[in-house]
Amino acid sequence: MSKVNLADAKARLSELVEQAAAGEPVQILRRGKPVANIVAADRPRKAVSLEALKAVTDGTPKQAEGARKFIRRMRDDARY
């Protein structure tokens, strides 16, 4: 079990949650004393059906421009 002080836990919460979800619990310490544990939730993951995913993506029209150009255009054209 990893041990992390509260300040570090605040800064790295996403990373610690991923670590716990992968099966390694994390203990959070305040002033060196344990105050909380992050552990994986007991819920099975459902497998995504490849056929269902394909049905959704096949019905989606192709975009005229790539994501990079779209985001840059949206950023540059923003009116403040």
N, C-alpha and C positions, 0 to 999 in steps of 0.2 A: 504494500500500500504506500503510495506516494504521500508525502506530507508537505503542505504549502502554507505559508503564512497568509493572512487575510488580504493584505495589500497586493501580494503577487497573484492571489486567486482572482481579485477584481480585474487585474490587468490581463490575465490569461484565461478567463472563464471559458471561452469557446474551446480552447485547446484542452482544458481540464475535463470538460464535458465529453469531448471526443475520446479522451483517454479512458474515462470511466465507461463509456459506451462500448469500448473495445475490450472491456473486462478487467481493467486495472483500477480499483477504487482509489479515490483521492481523499485525504483527510485535510481539513482546513483548520489551521491553528490561529488562535488569538493570544498574543503574548506568550507563545510557546505551549498553550494548552488547547487540546482538541475541542472544537465547537461544532463541527459539522462534517459529514461524510458525503461525498458524491459517489453514487453507485449507479450501475446500469439499471434501467427500468425492466421489469419482467413482462415484456410484451413481445410476442413473436412478430417478425417482419413478414409481410406478404410479398411474394414474388410478383414482379410486374410481368404481365403477359406481353410477350413480344408482338403478338398479333394485335392486341388492343392498342399498344403504343404506335404500331405502324398505321392502324386505321385512323388514329388521331392526326399523326404527322402527314399522312397522304392527303388529307383534306385541307391542310393548311397551305395557302398560296405562298409561292416563293417571294421573298422580299426583293425590291428593286435594287437595294444597296446593302452592303455588308454592315454588320453591327458597328464596326469602327467608324465608318463614314457617317452612319446614322447618328451615333452619339456625338461625334465632333460637330455635325451640322446642328444638332439640337442645342449644343453648348454655345456654339458661335452665333446662332440666330436668336438666342435668348434676349428678351427685352427686359431691362431692369427699371 
